[in-house]
Amino acid sequence: MPDTLQGRSIDADDEAQLLATIDRWVAKDVKPIAKEYDHADRYPANTVEQMKELGLFGATISPEYGGLGLPAGTYAKIVARISQDWMAITGIFNSHLMLALAIEKFGTPAQKQEWLPKLATGEVRGGLALTEPDAGTDLQGIRMTARRDGNGYVINGTKTWISNGIEGSCFALLVKTDPAAEPRHKGMSLFIAPKQEGFKVGRKLEKLGYKSIDSGELVFEDYRVSADNLIGGVEGQGFYQATGGLALGRINVAARGVGVAEGALQLALDYAQVRRTFGKPIAEHQAIQLKLGDMAARARAARLLVLDAAAKFDKGERCDLEAGMAKLFATEAALENATESLRIHGGYGYSKEYDIERLYRDAPLLCIGEGTNEMQRIIIARQLVKQGGLAS
């Protein structure tokens, strides 16, 4: 089927105006509260309302359903800009947009008409519910089951590490409709699962970083859902539907990496010009200059890799290789730049008074989420072998 999320474009002036709006919002309303909310692990309810007004919950949803219909390149720039100051809040709308993507790309016309307009406005917010206690990278190992019962299904099982799990109201839920199927992926299906009787929220998971966005356990006990909520209306397609948005998801996580890498660089540069040792700013010491030079090169290379992957996605071309390389490099750049920036800050970098400690705690997640970087290396290598090398 044609992918309505690919082949998009935007006028350069319109993009510039949109990015300027995001920049003003971040400077005025996001950056001033990031430290306080992060340290308290407090859900940014007012920020969520502002993101609704900005249209971020409909950023990649097609205009016919009330969304902005942004191309991947523009969306990646927005994510990177916000992540320079507070990466965690991008997860609130990105996880939500992965739910919308599954519906728009694979849903029936009725499902699209019912759910996408409400998702685009943020009236309904949610995410993807894929991971289980014993199934992360190996999605085919999930144990949650959906048993057919009349004109609906009865679902039982537990999901974990689900972004927006506590504050969200609806999720794309991956289950086994045929646990005995071989190969295993043929027995998997994806449902639209709103919160209702039989759907319980377990504990909120405490995290090293990535604060203020809720990550929770979701428990389903004899949860009944209509057959109308089976995405696409056909059983056995869930694995492909759940992984069908991986390219865009990896571009998004890579864009977060770009933002963290650039943010860490800017914090280091600012600090190095005011901190003085031996009678001069530490930015004039060669040891610090070597770090700043490497950090700048990493941040710039990461941005170019992300834009390259996004450009290919926006042309409607397959971009597994490019998205994998962008995700791998940009997230590692975020981790390395955050570490080097903390070192440049010296003892102050280890203090909660300085923003770099937040970036230092947030960065490791990017190397794990949306497919570990170990898996990215394998994906890249397999694609290289399949294609016979890198395209010129």
C-alpha positions as CSV (number, residue, x, y, z in Angstrom):
1,M,0.0,0.0,0.0
2,P,1.3,3.6,-0.6
3,D,2.8,5.2,2.5
4,T,1.0,8.5,3.1
5,L,3.7,9.5,5.5
6,Q,6.4,9.5,2.8
7,G,6.8,11.8,-0.2
8,R,6.0,14.9,1.8
9,S,7.5,18.3,1.5
10,I,7.2,21.8,3.0
11,D,7.9,25.3,1.8
12,A,11.2,26.6,3.1
13,D,9.7,29.8,4.5
14,D,6.9,27.8,6.2
15,E,9.5,25.5,7.8
16,A,11.6,28.5,8.9
17,Q,8.5,30.1,10.6
18,L,7.6,26.9,12.3
19,L,11.1,26.3,13.6
20,A,11.2,29.9,14.8
21,T,8.0,29.4,16.7
22,I,9.4,26.2,18.4
23,D,12.6,28.1,19.2
24,R,10.7,30.9,21.0
25,W,8.5,28.4,22.9
26,V,11.5,26.4,24.1
27,A,13.4,29.6,25.2
28,K,10.3,31.1,27.0
29,D,8.4,28.1,28.4
30,V,10.5,25.0,28.3
31,K,14.1,25.8,29.2
32,P,13.2,27.8,32.4
33,I,11.3,24.8,34.0
34,A,13.3,21.8,32.7
35,K,15.6,21.5,35.7
36,E,12.8,21.9,38.3
37,Y,10.5,19.4,36.7
38,D,13.3,16.9,35.9
39,H,14.6,16.9,39.5
40,A,11.0,16.4,40.8
41,D,10.1,13.9,38.1
42,R,6.9,15.9,37.8
43,Y,4.6,15.4,34.8
44,P,4.6,18.7,32.8
45,A,0.9,19.0,32.3
46,N,1.0,22.7,31.3
47,T,3.7,21.9,28.7
48,V,1.5,19.2,27.3
49,E,-1.3,21.7,26.8
50,Q,1.2,24.0,25.1
51,M,2.3,21.2,22.8
52,K,-1.4,20.6,21.9
53,E,-1.7,24.2,20.9
54,L,1.5,24.0,18.8
55,G,0.0,21.0,17.0
56,L,2.9,18.7,18.0
57,F,0.5,15.8,18.8
58,G,-0.5,15.9,15.2
59,A,2.9,16.7,13.7
60,T,3.1,13.7,11.4
61,I,-0.6,13.0,11.0
62,S,-2.0,13.9,7.6
63,P,-3.9,17.2,7.2
64,E,-7.0,15.3,6.1
65,Y,-7.3,14.1,9.7
66,G,-6.4,17.4,11.3
67,G,-2.6,17.0,11.6
68,L,0.2,19.1,10.4
69,G,1.4,16.5,7.9
70,L,5.1,17.4,8.4
71,P,7.8,15.7,6.4
72,A,10.3,13.7,8.4
73,G,13.1,16.2,7.9
74,T,11.1,19.1,9.5
75,Y,9.9,16.8,12.3
76,A,13.5,15.8,13.1
77,K,14.6,19.4,13.3
78,I,11.8,20.1,15.8
79,V,12.7,17.2,17.9
80,A,16.4,18.1,17.8
81,R,15.7,21.7,18.9
82,I,13.6,20.7,21.8
83,S,16.1,18.0,22.9
84,Q,18.9,20.6,23.1
85,D,17.2,21.8,26.3
86,W,14.8,19.0,27.5
87,M,14.9,15.8,25.6
88,A,12.3,13.9,27.8
89,I,9.3,15.9,26.7
90,T,9.8,14.9,23.0
91,G,8.9,11.4,24.1
92,I,5.5,12.5,25.2
93,F,4.4,13.3,21.6
94,N,6.7,10.9,19.7
95,S,5.4,7.8,21.4
96,H,1.9,9.2,20.8
97,L,2.7,9.7,17.1
98,M,3.9,6.1,16.8
99,L,0.4,5.0,17.8
100,A,-1.0,7.4,15.2
101,L,1.4,6.1,12.6
102,A,0.3,2.5,13.1
103,I,-3.4,3.5,12.6
104,E,-2.8,5.8,9.6
105,K,-0.5,3.4,7.8
106,F,-2.3,0.1,8.5
107,G,-5.7,0.9,9.9
108,T,-9.1,0.5,8.2
109,P,-10.8,3.7,6.8
110,A,-13.2,3.5,9.8
111,Q,-10.3,3.3,12.3
112,K,-8.6,6.3,10.7
113,Q,-11.7,8.4,10.8
114,E,-12.5,7.5,14.4
115,W,-9.1,7.8,16.0
116,L,-6.8,10.1,14.0
117,P,-8.7,13.4,14.4
118,K,-8.7,12.9,18.2
119,L,-5.0,11.9,18.2
120,A,-4.1,15.0,16.1
121,T,-5.6,17.4,18.6
122,G,-4.2,15.6,21.6
123,E,-7.8,14.9,22.9
124,V,-6.7,11.3,23.0
125,R,-3.0,10.7,23.9
126,G,-1.1,7.4,24.1
127,G,1.7,5.4,22.6
128,L,2.9,1.9,21.7
129,A,2.6,-1.0,24.1
130,L,5.0,-3.6,22.8
131,T,7.6,-4.4,25.5
132,E,7.0,-7.1,28.1
133,P,9.0,-8.3,31.1
134,D,10.6,-11.0,29.0
135,A,10.3,-9.5,25.5
136,G,12.0,-6.4,24.3
137,T,14.2,-6.6,21.2
138,D,12.7,-10.0,20.6
139,L,9.2,-8.9,20.0
140,Q,8.2,-12.3,18.8
141,G,8.7,-13.5,22.4
142,I,5.7,-11.6,23.8
143,R,3.2,-13.6,25.9
144,M,0.2,-11.3,26.0
145,T,-2.8,-13.1,24.4
146,A,-6.0,-12.1,22.7
147,R,-8.7,-14.8,22.6
148,R,-11.6,-14.4,20.2
149,D,-14.9,-14.2,22.0
150,G,-18.0,-13.5,19.9
151,N,-17.6,-10.1,18.2
152,G,-14.6,-9.2,20.2
153,Y,-11.4,-10.4,22.0
154,V,-10.4,-11.0,25.6
155,I,-6.9,-9.9,26.3
156,N,-4.6,-11.0,29.2
157,G,-1.0,-10.1,30.0
158,T,1.4,-7.4,31.1
159,K,3.4,-4.7,29.3
160,T,6.3,-2.8,30.8
161,W,8.4,0.3,30.1
162,I,5.5,1.9,28.2
163,S,5.9,5.6,27.6
164,N,2.8,7.6,28.4
165,G,1.5,4.5,30.2
166,I,0.1,6.4,33.2
167,E,-1.0,9.7,31.7
168,G,-2.0,8.3,28.2
169,S,-5.5,7.0,27.4
170,C,-5.0,4.7,24.4
171,F,-2.3,2.4,23.1
172,A,-1.4,0.2,20.1
173,L,-1.2,-3.1,21.9
174,L,0.8,-6.0,20.5
175,V,-0.6,-9.5,21.3
176,K,-0.6,-13.1,20.3
177,T,-3.9,-14.1,18.7
178,D,-2.4,-17.5,17.8
179,P,0.2,-18.4,20.3
180,A,0.9,-21.7,18.5
181,A,1.7,-20.2,15.2
182,E,5.0,-20.9,13.4
183,P,6.8,-18.8,12.6
184,R,5.8,-16.9,15.7
185,H,5.2,-13.5,14.0
186,K,2.3,-15.0,12.0
187,G,0.3,-15.3,15.3
188,M,0.7,-11.6,16.3
189,S,-1.9,-8.9,16.0
190,L,-2.1,-5.2,16.9
191,F,-5.1,-3.6,18.7
192,I,-6.2,-0.1,19.5
193,A,-6.6,-0.4,23.2
194,P,-8.3,2.5,25.1
195,K,-8.3,2.5,28.9
196,Q,-11.4,0.9,30.2
197,E,-12.5,-2.0,32.5
198,G,-9.8,-4.7,32.6
199,F,-7.0,-2.3,31.8
200,K,-5.0,-1.4,34.9
201,V,-1.9,0.8,35.3
202,G,0.7,-0.8,37.5
203,R,3.6,0.9,39.1
204,K,5.4,3.9,37.7
205,L,9.0,2.9,36.8
206,E,11.7,5.0,38.4
207,K,14.5,5.9,35.9
208,L,18.0,7.3,36.0
209,G,17.1,10.0,33.5
210,Y,14.3,10.7,31.0
211,K,12.3,12.1,33.9
212,S,8.8,13.8,33.8
213,I,7.6,11.5,31.0
214,D,5.8,8.6,32.7
215,S,7.0,5.0,32.0
216,G,4.7,2.4,33.4
217,E,3.5,-1.2,33.6
218,L,0.2,-1.9,32.0
219,V,-1.8,-4.9,33.2
220,F,-4.7,-6.5,31.2
221,E,-7.0,-8.9,33.0
222,D,-9.9,-10.1,30.9
223,Y,-9.8,-6.9,29.0
224,R,-12.5,-7.0,26.3
225,V,-12.1,-5.1,23.1
226,S,-14.2,-5.0,20.0
227,A,-13.0,-6.7,16.8
228,D,-13.3,-3.3,15.2
229,N,-10.2,-2.3,17.2
230,L,-8.0,-4.9,15.4
231,I,-5.8,-2.7,13.4
232,G,-6.3,-3.4,9.7
233,G,-9.1,-5.8,10.6
234,V,-7.0,-8.9,9.9
235,E,-5.2,-11.1,12.4
236,G,-1.6,-12.1,12.0
237,Q,-0.3,-8.7,10.8
238,G,0.7,-7.2,14.1
239,F,4.5,-7.8,13.9
240,Y,4.7,-6.1,10.6
241,Q,2.5,-3.2,11.8
242,A,4.4,-2.8,15.0
243,T,7.8,-2.7,13.2
244,G,6.4,-0.8,10.2
245,G,7.2,2.6,11.8
246,L,10.7,1.7,12.8
247,A,12.4,3.9,10.2
248,L,10.6,7.0,11.3
249,G,11.0,6.0,15.0
250,R,14.8,5.7,14.6
251,I,15.0,9.0,12.8
252,N,13.2,10.5,15.7
253,V,15.5,9.0,18.3
254,A,18.5,10.0,16.2
255,A,17.1,13.6,16.2
256,R,17.0,13.5,20.0
257,G,20.6,12.4,19.9
258,V,21.5,15.4,17.7
259,G,19.7,17.7,20.2
260,V,21.5,16.3,23.2
261,A,24.9,16.3,21.4
262,E,24.4,20.0,20.3
263,G,23.0,21.0,23.7
264,A,26.0,19.4,25.5
265,L,28.4,21.2,23.2
266,Q,26.8,24.6,23.8
267,L,26.8,24.1,27.6
268,A,30.5,23.2,27.4
269,L,31.4,26.1,25.1
270,D,29.5,28.6,27.3
271,Y,31.1,27.3,30.5
272,A,34.6,27.1,29.0
273,Q,34.5,30.8,28.1
274,V,33.7,31.9,31.6
275,R,35.6,29.4,33.7
276,R,39.2,30.6,34.2
277,T,42.3,28.7,35.3
278,F,45.9,29.9,35.2
279,G,44.8,33.4,34.3
280,K,42.7,32.7,31.3
281,P,39.4,31.0,30.2
282,I,39.7,27.3,29.9
283,A,38.5,27.5,26.3
284,E,42.0,28.8,25.6
285,H,43.7,25.7,26.9
286,Q,44.6,23.2,24.2
287,A,43.2,20.2,26.2
288,I,39.7,21.8,26.3
289,Q,40.0,22.9,22.6
290,L,40.6,19.3,21.6
291,K,37.4,18.2,23.3
292,L,35.4,21.0,21.9
293,G,36.6,20.3,18.4
294,D,35.7,16.6,18.6
295,M,32.3,17.5,20.1
296,A,31.5,19.9,17.3
297,A,32.4,17.4,14.6
298,R,30.3,14.7,16.2
299,A,27.3,17.0,16.6
300,R,27.5,18.2,13.0
301,A,28.0,14.7,11.6
302,A,25.1,13.4,13.6
303,R,22.8,16.1,12.2
304,L,23.8,15.5,8.6
305,L,23.2,11.7,9.0
306,V,19.7,12.4,10.4
307,L,18.9,14.8,7.6
308,D,20.2,12.3,5.1
309,A,17.9,9.5,6.4
310,A,15.0,11.9,6.7
311,A,15.5,13.1,3.1
312,K,15.4,9.5,1.8
313,F,12.3,8.8,3.9
314,D,10.6,11.9,2.5
315,K,11.4,10.8,-1.0
316,G,9.4,7.6,-0.4
317,E,12.5,5.4,-0.5
318,R,13.5,2.6,1.8
319,C,15.9,3.9,4.4
320,D,16.6,1.1,6.9
321,L,20.4,1.5,6.4
322,E,20.4,5.3,6.6
323,A,18.0,5.4,9.6
324,G,20.1,2.8,11.4
325,M,23.3,4.7,10.8
326,A,21.8,7.9,12.0
327,K,20.4,6.3,15.1
328,L,23.7,4.6,15.9
329,F,25.9,7.6,15.3
330,A,23.7,10.3,16.7
331,T,22.9,8.6,20.0
332,E,26.5,7.6,20.6
333,A,27.4,11.2,19.8
334,A,24.9,12.3,22.4
335,L,26.5,10.1,25.0
336,E,30.1,11.0,24.2
337,N,29.3,14.8,24.1
338,A,27.4,14.7,27.3
339,T,30.3,12.9,29.0
340,E,32.9,15.3,27.6
341,S,30.8,18.3,28.5
342,L,30.5,17.1,32.1
343,R,34.3,16.7,32.2
344,I,34.8,20.2,30.9
345,H,32.5,21.4,33.7
346,G,34.7,19.6,36.2
347,G,33.2,19.3,39.7
348,Y,30.4,21.6,38.7
349,G,29.3,19.1,36.1
350,Y,28.6,16.6,38.9
351,S,26.4,19.1,40.6
352,K,22.6,19.3,40.1
353,E,22.9,23.0,39.8
354,Y,24.2,22.7,36.3
355,D,22.1,21.5,33.3
356,I,24.7,19.2,32.0
357,E,24.0,16.5,34.6
358,R,20.5,16.1,33.1
359,L,21.9,15.6,29.6
360,Y,24.4,13.2,31.1
361,R,21.6,11.1,32.6
362,D,19.3,11.3,29.6
363,A,21.8,10.3,26.9
364,P,22.3,6.6,27.7
365,L,18.6,5.8,27.1
366,L,19.0,6.9,23.4
367,C,21.6,4.1,22.9
368,I,19.0,1.5,24.1
369,G,15.6,2.7,22.9
370,E,14.1,2.1,19.5
371,G,16.5,-0.8,19.0
372,T,19.8,-1.1,20.9
373,N,22.9,0.2,19.1
374,E,24.2,-3.3,19.1
375,M,21.2,-4.2,16.9
376,Q,21.7,-1.2,14.8
377,R,25.2,-2.4,13.9
378,I,23.8,-5.8,12.9
379,I,21.1,-4.1,10.8
380,I,23.6,-1.9,9.1
381,A,25.9,-4.7,8.3
382,R,23.1,-6.9,6.9
383,Q,21.9,-4.1,4.7
384,L,25.4,-3.4,3.4
385,V,25.8,-7.1,2.5
386,K,22.4,-7.1,0.8
387,Q,23.1,-3.9,-1.2
388,G,26.7,-4.7,-1.9
389,G,28.0,-1.5,-0.2
390,L,27.0,2.1,0.4
391,A,25.3,4.0,-2.3
392,S,27.2,6.9,-3.6
